[in-house]
């Protein structure tokens, strides 16, 4: 998909045996881009469901926009359903795979409770 991770990004990608990974990288270092690529294998697995959770919707949207771009432009996969409000993506489902991605905000912490 034209993605060549930097050594710092590669270090995060290769730490897949950890439940949590923390990335200490500066501005414009590719954190959102890296996160979008980290999501893709899971999203392309049939019938999976995942979340992008950011401190607020604006930051989570950065990752969601990149995922949507990769799915629609690079992979040319159709989106079965997508929920957008004023251009902001809140959920998408890939047609044929049944995989779903939901964008959430940690601003509303109560909305993150209760789902497996």
Buried (B, 14 or more C-beta within 10 A) or exposed (E): EEBEBEEBBEEBBEEEEEEEEEBEEEEEBBBBBBBBBBBBEEBBEEEBBBBBBBEEBEBBBBBBBBBBEBBBEEEEBEBBEBEEEEEBBBBBBBEEBEBBBBBBBBEEEEEEEEEE
